Amino acid sequence: METLSALLYLVASVCFIMALRGLSSPETSRQGNLYGMVGMTIAIVTTLALPVVQSYWLIILGIAIGGGIGYVIANKIVMTALPQLVAAFHSLVGLAAVFVALAAYYQPEAYGIGVRGAIARGSLIEMALGTAIGAITFTGSLVAFAKLQGLVSGKPLVFPFQHQLNAALGVLTVLLVLWLVASNADAAMWLIVLAALALGFLLILPIGGADMPVVISMLNSYSGWAAAGIGFTLQNNLLIITGALVGSSGAILSYIMCKGMNRSIFNVILGGFGGDSAAAGAAAGGGERGTVKAGSPEDAAYIMKNAQSVIIVPGYGMAVAQAQHALREMADQLKKEGVEVKYAIHPVAGRMPGHMNVLLAEANVPYDEVFELEDINRDFQSADVAFVIGANDVTNPAAKTDPASPIYGMPILDVEKAKTVFFIKRSMASGYAGVENELFFRPNTMMLFGDAKKVTEEVVKSME
């Protein structure tokens, strides 16, 4: 049985690797999801068939409760709420790692790692690391959820000596781990939990909304490493492999996004986004900058029908209004008129990596019309129209001109270089980062105020 379970765990691991490979491209994402589902099914069934499992009723009850909650959430969740849902799920993974570590600490005989008061040092290190990373993931993800849900301001929440406090908590956690390994003291274990919970809260709280997609990716990585650490404690090779896959892929994605945003990966890990300068930039972002021109859907329809090229820039406002289908219909009308249509996606458009890509795929937008920032940015200067629908911070020229801005240094989509910019927005309110958009006041910008879906539908009607 041991050989068979090891073989099945290997098959499940290969499925997970293939799932990651498939999810790297929109064309193969469905196949990647299928591989992941098959791998997880094999892993669960194999684990339940192990001889060490002696009672099934608690397991079945847990699966029924968790599965029922997941089923209800999956049917009710809207695409705009998916980022905060992901953050909430990350928190549960971290909390699960803490609970498993505590269970192993108080019942080491059940896991074959020693007896109470005399647990193997290697196992103590593993469960301490899993506990610390899991607790950081739990509270950090809760803060991310609160920011994304609007329960906490998306602006950086900073206070004096925050970095010194974080460093002190980090050093304290390491010292507590050493104390636990040396003494097997219950107090050390619980203090590790408390210190890590506080550290996770303090690391994510000062990070601004514009950087939240990177934070979600990094928290995903943390949850993977927490699972891998607990996998060593449980002596479960599949959990180790799966956790390492999640941890490494999340870290790589975070690095890619940081590189694309001109941020430091160490700032993500240490909670350095949104420092004092960010807060100052947010405060300095207000004030009148000039005259705003408001247009109508009829104006936009006329100009775009007579254009040669149109670049569409979707953002979170499109997701909120569920305007992707109307947008696709508008693009189809333009293509009938002989207009070249492209979509420009910023790495952090929306609230999580790939948010806009998923919405456009839902509306059956052809993949070959969707371009990432580095592939499309040079085309704006030759485009007749840039049609911005609900994007804000990712188009703000302040990222290039205002050193005090919290988004300074972040590459943006150069929509201001297009001959005409149409900007669909409900109001003149600032974006998620809390910074006023200079683009609103540019002479080539025309604001289309209103709900993104309704405005786009009116543009389509005018074209027809």
C-alpha positions as CSV (number, residue, x, y, z in Angstrom):
1,M,0.0,0.0,0.0
2,E,2.9,2.4,0.8
3,T,4.4,1.9,-2.6
4,L,1.0,2.4,-4.4
5,S,0.3,5.6,-2.4
6,A,3.7,7.0,-3.2
7,L,3.1,6.3,-6.9
8,L,-0.3,7.9,-6.8
9,Y,1.1,10.9,-5.0
10,L,3.7,11.2,-7.8
11,V,0.9,11.1,-10.4
12,A,-1.0,13.9,-8.5
13,S,2.2,16.0,-8.3
14,V,2.7,15.7,-12.1
15,C,-0.9,16.8,-12.6
16,F,-0.3,19.8,-10.5
17,I,2.8,20.7,-12.5
18,M,0.8,20.3,-15.7
19,A,-1.9,22.5,-14.2
20,L,0.6,25.3,-13.7
21,R,1.9,24.8,-17.2
22,G,-1.6,25.0,-18.6
23,L,-2.6,28.1,-16.6
24,S,0.4,30.0,-18.1
25,S,-1.6,30.7,-21.3
26,P,-5.3,31.6,-21.9
27,E,-5.5,29.1,-24.7
28,T,-4.6,26.2,-22.3
29,S,-6.1,27.5,-19.1
30,R,-9.1,25.2,-19.2
31,Q,-6.9,22.1,-19.7
32,G,-4.7,23.4,-16.8
33,N,-7.7,23.6,-14.5
34,L,-8.7,20.1,-15.5
35,Y,-5.3,18.7,-14.7
36,G,-5.5,20.5,-11.3
37,M,-8.9,18.9,-10.5
38,V,-7.7,15.4,-11.5
39,G,-4.6,15.8,-9.4
40,M,-6.5,17.0,-6.3
41,T,-9.0,14.1,-6.7
42,I,-6.2,11.6,-6.8
43,A,-4.5,13.2,-3.8
44,I,-7.7,13.2,-1.7
45,V,-8.7,9.7,-2.5
46,T,-5.2,8.3,-1.9
47,T,-5.0,10.0,1.5
48,L,-8.3,8.7,2.6
49,A,-7.3,5.2,1.6
50,L,-4.2,5.3,3.8
51,P,-4.2,2.8,6.8
52,V,-3.6,5.6,9.3
53,V,-7.1,6.9,8.6
54,Q,-9.2,5.0,11.1
55,S,-12.4,7.1,11.3
56,Y,-14.2,8.8,8.4
57,W,-17.1,10.5,9.9
58,L,-15.3,13.7,11.0
59,I,-13.6,13.8,7.6
60,I,-16.9,13.4,5.8
61,L,-18.5,16.0,8.0
62,G,-15.7,18.5,7.3
63,I,-15.8,17.9,3.5
64,A,-19.6,18.3,3.6
65,I,-19.5,21.6,5.5
66,G,-16.5,23.0,3.5
67,G,-17.8,21.8,0.2
68,G,-21.3,23.2,0.9
69,I,-19.9,26.6,1.8
70,G,-17.6,26.5,-1.3
71,Y,-20.5,25.5,-3.6
72,V,-22.7,28.4,-2.3
73,I,-19.9,30.9,-2.6
74,A,-18.9,29.7,-6.1
75,N,-22.5,30.2,-7.3
76,K,-23.0,33.6,-5.8
77,I,-19.6,35.2,-6.2
78,V,-19.3,37.9,-8.9
79,M,-16.2,38.5,-10.9
80,T,-15.5,41.8,-9.2
81,A,-15.4,40.1,-5.8
82,L,-13.0,37.4,-6.9
83,P,-9.8,39.1,-5.7
84,Q,-11.1,39.5,-2.1
85,L,-12.4,35.9,-2.3
86,V,-8.9,34.7,-3.2
87,A,-7.4,36.8,-0.3
88,A,-10.0,35.2,2.1
89,F,-9.0,31.7,0.9
90,H,-5.4,32.4,1.4
91,S,-6.2,33.3,5.0
92,L,-7.8,30.0,5.5
93,V,-4.8,28.1,4.2
94,G,-2.6,30.0,6.6
95,L,-5.0,29.3,9.5
96,A,-5.1,25.6,8.6
97,A,-1.3,25.4,8.7
98,V,-1.3,26.9,12.2
99,F,-4.0,24.4,13.4
100,V,-2.1,21.4,12.0
101,A,1.1,22.6,13.6
102,L,-0.6,23.0,17.0
103,A,-2.2,19.5,16.6
104,A,1.2,18.0,15.9
105,Y,2.8,19.8,18.8
106,Y,0.2,18.6,21.3
107,Q,-0.1,15.1,19.9
108,P,3.4,14.3,18.5
109,E,3.0,10.5,19.0
110,A,0.2,10.5,16.3
111,Y,2.7,11.9,13.8
112,G,5.7,9.9,14.8
113,I,7.8,12.9,15.7
114,G,8.4,12.1,19.4
115,V,6.5,12.5,22.6
116,R,5.2,15.6,24.5
117,G,8.1,17.6,25.9
118,A,10.6,15.7,23.8
119,I,9.7,16.4,20.1
120,A,12.5,15.9,17.6
121,R,14.4,19.2,17.0
122,G,14.0,19.0,13.2
123,S,10.2,18.6,13.6
124,L,10.1,21.5,16.0
125,I,11.8,23.7,13.4
126,E,9.5,22.6,10.7
127,M,6.3,23.2,12.7
128,A,7.6,26.5,14.0
129,L,8.3,27.8,10.5
130,G,4.9,26.5,9.2
131,T,3.2,28.1,12.2
132,A,4.9,31.5,11.7
133,I,4.4,31.7,7.9
134,G,0.8,30.4,8.3
135,A,0.0,33.0,10.9
136,I,1.5,35.8,8.9
137,T,-0.5,34.6,5.9
138,F,-3.7,34.5,7.9
139,T,-3.7,38.1,9.3
140,G,-2.0,39.5,6.2
141,S,-4.7,38.0,4.0
142,L,-7.5,39.3,6.2
143,V,-6.1,42.9,5.9
144,A,-5.9,42.4,2.1
145,F,-9.5,41.2,2.1
146,A,-10.6,44.2,4.1
147,K,-8.8,46.6,1.8
148,L,-10.2,45.0,-1.3
149,Q,-13.7,44.8,0.1
150,G,-13.6,48.5,1.1
151,L,-13.8,47.8,4.8
152,V,-10.4,49.5,5.2
153,S,-9.1,52.4,3.2
154,G,-7.0,51.5,0.1
155,K,-4.6,54.3,1.0
156,P,-1.3,53.4,2.7
157,L,-1.9,53.3,6.5
158,V,1.4,54.3,8.0
159,F,2.6,55.3,11.4
160,P,6.0,56.3,12.9
161,F,8.7,53.6,13.4
162,Q,6.6,50.9,11.6
163,H,9.6,49.4,9.9
164,Q,11.5,49.2,13.2
165,L,8.5,47.5,14.8
166,N,8.3,45.0,12.0
167,A,12.0,44.3,12.2
168,A,11.7,43.8,16.0
169,L,8.8,41.4,15.6
170,G,10.8,39.4,13.0
171,V,13.8,39.1,15.3
172,L,11.5,38.2,18.2
173,T,9.9,35.4,16.1
174,V,13.3,33.9,15.3
175,L,14.3,34.0,19.0
176,L,11.1,32.4,19.9
177,V,11.7,29.6,17.4
178,L,15.2,29.0,19.0
179,W,13.6,29.0,22.4
180,L,11.0,26.4,21.3
181,V,13.7,24.1,19.8
182,A,15.8,24.3,22.9
183,S,13.0,23.9,25.5
184,N,9.8,22.4,24.0
185,A,8.1,25.1,26.0
186,D,4.3,25.6,25.3
187,A,4.7,29.3,25.9
188,A,7.2,29.6,23.1
189,M,4.8,28.0,20.7
190,W,2.0,30.3,21.5
191,L,4.2,33.4,21.5
192,I,5.3,32.4,18.0
193,V,1.7,32.4,16.9
194,L,0.9,35.8,18.5
195,A,4.1,37.5,17.2
196,A,3.5,36.1,13.6
197,L,-0.2,37.2,13.7
198,A,0.8,40.7,14.6
199,L,3.6,40.7,12.0
200,G,1.2,39.7,9.2
201,F,-1.2,42.5,10.2
202,L,1.5,45.1,10.3
203,L,3.2,44.1,7.1
204,I,0.2,44.5,4.9
205,L,-1.6,47.4,6.6
206,P,0.8,50.1,5.2
207,I,0.5,48.8,1.6
208,G,-1.5,50.9,-0.8
209,G,-4.3,49.8,-3.0
210,A,-2.4,50.2,-6.3
211,D,0.1,47.5,-5.1
212,M,-2.6,45.1,-3.8
213,P,-2.4,42.7,-6.8
214,V,1.3,42.1,-6.0
215,V,0.4,41.6,-2.4
216,I,-2.2,39.0,-3.2
217,S,0.4,37.1,-5.3
218,M,2.9,37.2,-2.5
219,L,0.4,36.0,0.1
220,N,-0.4,33.1,-2.3
221,S,3.3,32.3,-2.1
222,Y,3.3,32.5,1.7
223,S,0.4,30.1,1.9
224,G,2.4,27.6,-0.2
225,W,5.5,27.8,1.9
226,A,3.3,27.3,5.1
227,A,1.8,24.2,3.5
228,A,5.2,22.9,2.6
229,G,6.5,23.4,6.1
230,I,3.6,21.5,7.6
231,G,4.2,18.8,4.9
232,F,7.5,18.1,6.5
233,T,5.9,17.8,9.9
234,L,3.3,15.4,8.6
235,Q,5.9,13.5,6.5
236,N,3.6,13.9,3.5
237,N,5.6,14.2,0.3
238,L,2.6,15.4,-1.8
239,L,2.0,18.3,0.6
240,I,5.6,19.3,0.4
241,I,5.6,19.2,-3.4
242,T,2.3,21.0,-3.7
243,G,3.3,23.7,-1.2
244,A,6.6,24.2,-2.9
245,L,4.9,24.6,-6.3
246,V,2.4,27.2,-4.9
247,G,5.2,29.0,-3.0
248,S,7.7,29.2,-5.8
249,S,5.1,30.0,-8.5
250,G,3.6,32.8,-6.3
251,A,7.1,34.2,-5.7
252,I,8.0,34.1,-9.4
253,L,4.7,35.8,-10.3
254,S,5.3,38.5,-7.6
255,Y,8.8,39.1,-9.0
256,I,7.5,39.4,-12.5
257,M,4.8,41.9,-11.4
258,C,7.3,43.9,-9.3
259,K,9.6,44.1,-12.3
260,G,6.8,45.2,-14.5
261,M,5.8,47.9,-11.9
262,N,9.4,49.0,-11.2
263,R,9.0,47.9,-7.5
264,S,11.4,46.0,-5.3
265,I,10.5,42.4,-4.4
266,F,12.1,42.9,-1.0
267,N,9.6,45.8,-0.4
268,V,6.8,43.3,-0.9
269,I,8.2,40.7,1.5
270,L,9.0,43.3,4.1
271,G,5.8,45.4,3.7
272,G,7.7,48.3,2.3
273,F,5.1,49.5,-0.2
274,G,3.3,52.7,0.7
275,G,5.8,54.4,3.0
276,D,5.8,57.9,4.2
277,S,6.4,59.3,0.7
278,A,3.4,57.4,-0.5
279,A,1.2,59.0,2.1
280,A,2.5,62.4,1.3
281,G,1.9,61.8,-2.4
282,A,-1.7,60.8,-1.8
283,A,-2.2,63.9,0.2
284,A,-0.6,66.0,-2.5
285,G,-2.7,64.5,-5.3
286,G,-5.7,66.7,-4.9
287,G,-6.5,70.1,-6.3
288,E,-7.7,71.5,-9.6
289,R,-5.4,71.0,-12.6
290,G,-7.4,72.6,-15.4
291,T,-10.5,72.2,-17.5
292,V,-12.3,68.9,-18.0
293,K,-14.1,68.2,-21.3
294,A,-17.2,66.1,-21.0
295,G,-18.5,64.3,-24.1
296,S,-21.4,62.1,-25.1
297,P,-21.6,58.5,-26.4
298,E,-22.6,59.9,-29.8
299,D,-19.3,61.9,-29.9
300,A,-17.3,58.8,-29.1
301,A,-19.2,56.7,-31.7
302,Y,-18.7,59.2,-34.4
303,I,-15.0,59.7,-33.8
304,M,-14.2,56.0,-33.3
305,K,-16.1,55.0,-36.5
306,N,-13.9,57.4,-38.5
307,A,-10.7,56.3,-36.8
308,Q,-8.2,53.9,-38.3
309,S,-7.0,52.3,-34.9
310,V,-8.6,52.1,-31.5
311,I,-6.9,50.8,-28.4
312,I,-9.2,49.7,-25.6
313,V,-7.9,49.9,-22.0
314,P,-10.1,48.0,-19.5
315,G,-9.9,48.4,-15.7
316,Y,-11.7,47.7,-12.5
317,G,-14.6,49.9,-13.5
318,M,-15.4,47.6,-16.4
319,A,-15.4,44.7,-14.0
320,V,-17.8,46.4,-11.6
321,A,-20.2,47.3,-14.3
322,Q,-19.8,43.9,-16.0
323,A,-19.3,45.8,-19.3
324,Q,-17.0,43.3,-21.0
325,H,-19.8,41.9,-23.3
326,A,-20.9,45.4,-24.4
327,L,-17.3,46.2,-25.0
328,R,-16.8,43.2,-27.2
329,E,-19.9,44.2,-29.1
330,M,-18.5,47.7,-29.6
331,A,-15.3,46.3,-30.9
332,D,-17.1,44.1,-33.3
333,Q,-19.0,47.1,-34.7
334,L,-15.7,49.0,-35.1
335,K,-14.1,46.1,-37.0
336,K,-17.1,46.0,-39.4
337,E,-16.2,49.6,-40.2
338,G,-12.6,48.6,-40.9
339,V,-11.1,49.9,-37.7
340,E,-8.2,48.1,-36.2
341,V,-9.0,47.2,-32.5
342,K,-6.6,46.2,-29.8
343,Y,-6.9,45.7,-26.0
344,A,-4.2,46.9,-23.7
345,I,-3.8,45.2,-20.3
346,H,-1.7,46.6,-17.5
347,P,-0.1,44.0,-15.1
348,V,-2.1,45.3,-12.2
349,A,-5.3,46.3,-13.9
350,G,-8.2,45.2,-11.6
351,R,-7.6,43.7,-8.2
352,M,-5.5,40.6,-8.9
353,P,-3.1,39.3,-11.6
354,G,-5.0,38.4,-14.8
355,H,-8.3,39.9,-13.7
356,M,-8.9,41.8,-17.0
357,N,-7.8,38.8,-19.1
358,V,-10.3,36.6,-17.4
359,L,-13.2,39.1,-18.0
360,L,-12.3,39.5,-21.7
361,A,-12.0,35.8,-22.2
362,E,-15.5,35.5,-20.6
363,A,-16.8,37.8,-23.4
364,N,-14.9,35.7,-26.0
365,V,-12.5,38.5,-27.0
366,P,-9.9,36.9,-29.4
367,Y,-6.7,36.3,-27.6
368,D,-4.6,37.7,-30.4
369,E,-6.3,41.1,-29.9
370,V,-5.2,41.3,-26.2
371,F,-1.7,42.8,-25.5
372,E,0.3,43.3,-22.3
373,L,1.8,46.7,-21.4
374,E,5.3,46.1,-22.9
375,D,3.8,44.9,-26.2
376,I,1.3,47.6,-26.7
377,N,2.7,50.8,-25.2
378,R,4.6,51.9,-28.2
379,D,1.3,51.7,-30.3
380,F,-0.5,54.5,-28.4
381,Q,1.5,57.3,-30.2
382,S,0.1,56.1,-33.5
383,A,-3.4,55.3,-32.3
384,D,-6.3,57.6,-33.3
385,V,-8.3,56.7,-30.1
386,A,-7.6,55.3,-26.7
387,F,-10.8,54.1,-25.1
388,V,-10.3,53.8,-21.3
389,I,-13.1,52.0,-19.6
390,G,-12.8,52.0,-15.8
391,A,-9.0,52.1,-15.6
392,N,-7.5,54.9,-13.5
393,D,-4.2,54.5,-11.7
394,V,-2.7,52.4,-14.5
395,T,-3.1,55.4,-16.9
396,N,-2.1,58.2,-14.6
397,P,0.8,60.3,-15.9
398,A,1.7,61.2,-12.3
399,A,3.5,57.8,-12.2
400,K,6.1,59.5,-14.4
401,T,6.0,63.1,-13.3
402,D,5.3,63.2,-9.5
403,P,8.1,61.8,-7.3
404,A,5.9,62.2,-4.2
405,S,3.1,60.1,-5.7
406,P,2.5,56.6,-4.3
407,I,2.4,55.2,-7.8
408,Y,5.6,57.0,-8.9
409,G,7.9,54.7,-10.9
410,M,5.2,52.3,-11.8
411,P,5.0,51.8,-15.6
412,I,1.7,53.0,-17.0
413,L,-0.2,52.6,-20.2
414,D,0.8,55.7,-22.3
415,V,-2.8,56.5,-23.3
416,E,-2.2,60.2,-23.3
417,K,-0.1,59.8,-26.4
418,A,-3.2,58.8,-28.5
419,K,-4.7,61.5,-30.6
420,T,-8.0,61.3,-28.7
421,V,-8.6,59.7,-25.3
422,F,-12.2,58.7,-24.2
423,F,-12.4,58.0,-20.5
424,I,-15.5,56.3,-19.1
425,K,-15.9,57.0,-15.4
426,R,-18.7,57.6,-13.0
427,S,-17.2,60.7,-11.5
428,M,-14.0,62.7,-11.1
429,A,-13.1,60.6,-8.0
430,S,-9.5,59.4,-7.6
431,G,-8.5,55.9,-8.2
432,Y,-7.9,53.0,-5.7
433,A,-4.5,54.5,-4.8
434,G,-6.1,57.8,-3.8
435,V,-4.4,59.9,-6.4
436,E,-6.1,62.3,-8.8
437,N,-5.5,61.4,-12.5
438,E,-3.7,64.1,-14.5
439,L,-5.1,62.5,-17.6
440,F,-8.6,63.9,-17.0
441,F,-7.3,67.4,-17.6
442,R,-5.3,66.8,-20.8
443,P,-6.6,68.7,-23.9
444,N,-7.0,65.5,-25.9
445,T,-9.1,63.8,-23.2
446,M,-12.9,63.6,-23.3
447,M,-14.7,62.3,-20.2
448,L,-17.8,60.0,-20.7
449,F,-19.4,60.1,-17.3
450,G,-21.7,57.3,-16.3
451,D,-22.0,53.5,-15.7
452,A,-19.4,51.8,-17.9
453,K,-21.9,49.2,-19.3
454,K,-24.6,51.8,-20.1
455,V,-22.2,54.2,-21.7
456,T,-20.7,51.5,-23.9
457,E,-24.1,50.2,-24.9
458,E,-25.1,53.8,-25.9
459,V,-21.9,54.0,-28.0
460,V,-22.9,50.8,-29.7
461,K,-26.4,52.0,-30.4
462,S,-25.0,55.2,-31.9
463,M,-22.7,53.2,-34.2
464,E,-25.6,51.1,-35.4
